[in-house]
Amino acid sequence: MSELLDLSTAQAAQSVRAGDLSPAELLSAYREQAEADELGAFLWLPEEPLGVMGTAADAPLAGVPLAVKDIFCVEGVPTTAASRILEGYRPPYTATAVERLAAAGAPMLGKTNMDEFAMGSSNENSAYEPVRNPWSPDRVPGGSSGGSAAAVAGGLAPWSIGTDTGGSIRQPASLCGLVGLKPTYGAVSRYGMIAFASSLDQCGPITRDVTDAALLLRHLVAGGRDPCDSTSVDFPQEIELPSSEDLGGLRVGVVPELSDAATIDAGVKTVFDATLERIEELGGGVEQISLPHSEHGLSAYYVLAPAEASANLSRYDGVRFGLRSGDGDLLSLYERTRADGFGDEVKRRIMLGTYALSSGYYEAYYGRAQRVRTKIAEDFRAAFERVDLVVTPTSPSVAFRLGERTADPMAMYMSDYCTVPMSLAGLPAISIPAGLSEGLPVGFQITGPAFSENRLLAAAHALEQAIGFDSSPARGKAGAPAR
Amino acid sequence: MTTVTTTPTERAYEPVIGLEIHVQLRTQTKMFCGCALSFGDEPNTHTCPVCLGHPGTLPVPNAEAIHFALMIGLALECELAPRSIFHRKNYFYPDLPKGYQISQFDVPLSRSGRLGDVRVHRVHLEEDAAKLVHAGASGRIHGAEASVVDFNRGGTPLVEIVTEPDLSSPEQAGEWLRLLRATLKRLGVSDVNMDEGSLRCDANVSIRPAGTATLGTKTELKNMNSFRFLERGIAAEVTRQEQILRGGGEVEQETLHFDPQTGALSSLRSKEESHDYRYFPEPDLVPLAPTQAMLDRARAALPELPAARAERLERELGLPTDTARLLAFRSELGDFYESALGADGATDPATLASWVTVELVARLGDVDPVESPVSPEALAELVRLVSARSVSGSAAKEVLDAMAAGGGRPEAIVAERGLGLAGAGELEAIVDRAIEANPDAVEKVRAGTGKAMGAIVGAIMRETKGRADGGEVQRMVRERLGLG
């Protein structure tokens, strides 16, 4: 049984296709694990297996079950975005991403925990329960896709999808020793993905290795532009399964603004620098580049994302679905429903965003933040004229302790310092585990130009092979080289 | 320019009026989802996750709505934006499922146009709200026992048209709105029915000392759902503002509701209570950049518009202005007229126009003449019979009555009912009898009292039952009396 759970999904799919393993066996093995969840990773598991089991063995994803962040609507299945305000809500339709993966043969295993409405970096903003990091149960898994990451790292799911607005796939992947990919904005349909900040939100895979990430991404984009999402586009190529073993001829840019000692913990910096050496060993060239506006990324992000969120979350008004409080009067319906239904961080961001859009303040906040966003995108464009890829640490620190940053929103927001600029520029970025610090995983982030996912995956694959990181917390810790 | 004043002797102020018109487009489906448009259907039967604002749903713009909006922009001679932006207009209300309306703000689809003598400030696309129904005596949300929402209307494509403040009387505002309505109807983009709310009009009203160029503080009159209410509402508001200024007061910027039953204006909200809509670009939609093909298609779809048609009918056919406008503004009448004119090139255009706009309209009311039993060819034939003096005017009206009731060809009806003009021999005998029977009148006519002729002619006409031409009869009487 444990051998089965050790298979990467690509390997499991191969076994299914070879007839050595049945999709039902695979599913029941993972269901057993998920049912015994002690990490708080799952918010919901189906009574009966869902999806396309009948044809799974022939389907490209061969019936390997998928953990789905609870931000994705699935018809008839409780979908809460980890908020009280959606308690009991069962959507009348299914998200395109979930539908496409199910059609490709990855049935949904269950819905995973997250920060409420994807707002958070530790998963402590879930209205239901915090999630624990499988590497160290008193530490956070990161967020907002913390449940998806913990489920995969803890062996409760073979792979998962999450969403990333400012780092919500990459940072938890980093903290849980996994691969997390945020695709180019527009590559994956947002239809059915509960919106946090529409101009930034993207769906992507959280997996044990780069090949699995490529496999999921391939089927997320394979259907082409989604007519239900006006901002989605046709991905210009097919996503290839990476096989690259070296980085010969690749020019890699290092950004001092996003990797200096003032913001990055020493242990993380050590792993980052070691990874740069590996890049050179693999034949890549490392040079310094500048993204001069990237240090303002976080400030711009915390204006733009809350501004969009303040509107996106207006629909939770108690009129049509979800929680309804109040004494029958219209104003009290609105006030009580939203006071009872939203958690503190969500309320904080609604207020921030409402303020930033208010008459008289719009230019000073929203307008300015948009200009910073444009500048950051221009910085990246200039950088990619000199280099093929840009690398940074994914998170300034390893997984922190539960409760450590809950009282200090600014410290929490710093978790996204290295991931937010790519989100603002709409660029693809992948985090791969690069080593350990204090016995905890450290992520390495690789960014490329828009729609360069194949290049990104190839480089990540070559590095992954060279690093040889073991994504199993039990073995990884045991075999970790002392640093 | 008409000046509206409280009394004829006080001509101190002139109104300055601008209109904001919301037009529901007659598309197959809603603005941002695939639900069918409907009116009067069972509540909440035309809804889906998108137009109910379910979590995770996204808007997809309706290509037909964009096509119609481009047609409107072109018809109103606007500049079309190469790239316009949708914005979110944020406010909480139960008829607004997402908590924001997708509309356009600082970069609308088109701007700087003109219709007739009124400049058009802007034309933009947006989505309609759902419909709230309030139970209880007040009929409004305040004091209602309960309110229910019908989401069928929610998401219906709307075009908002905003004019410059170029109107200066309630009547002019009403007249211009009629022209706009006729134009939109001609374009075929909307039902433009004010009763059903597919055409809705708000008015911005201020007054200023006559002849000056300053603008006074304006108020906004909401949602007057007929031409009459629009004119009455504006008139009432102008009067109210004049009274305030004459009393030494100041007009406050506010939004007003006009009650057509009582004629009263009540405040909906003051400037202080006005919403901060926190507009920002809608991140779920990409900018609307019409392609050359879209523009070509919109241009090709433009029919001749009422203003141009009225001008042409007046210039080419010599029709009186009012007749030409009536034919152009009610395009179905215009179509009927032009088709009748084509059926019989010999008919005098002005005479035929008068038969269409006066006699036919009197018999059909608001019914589209295409749906009446009177065919354009038949009417043309009738007018030709009158012109050829084969039938008298009054007999022709009787023929038209018969045609309007049951169709048929005029010549057949004239023959069947014996309505043809009396023959010369028959008429002479009748004239002789009339002279004999009215010696007093004859005496007076001989004495030069012209009025007395009426009694003789009247008697003749009664006897012929209208089958004689009044002028011809008069000539015969004078001849018989030797008055040549």
Interface residues (C-beta under 8 A of the other chain):
Chain A: I71 F72 C73 T79 A81 L86 Y89 P91 P92 Y93 A95 R190 Y191 G192 M193 I194 A195 A197 S198 S199 P227 C228 D229 S230 T231 A307 E308 S310 A311 L313 S314 R315 D317 V319 R320 F321 L330 Y334 T354 L357 S358 S359 Y362 Y366
Chain B: P49 L52 G53 H54 P55 G56 T57 L58 P59 V60 P61 R88 N90 F92 P94 P97 K98 G99 Y100 I141 S147 V149 D276 R278 Y279 F280 P283 D284 L285 V286
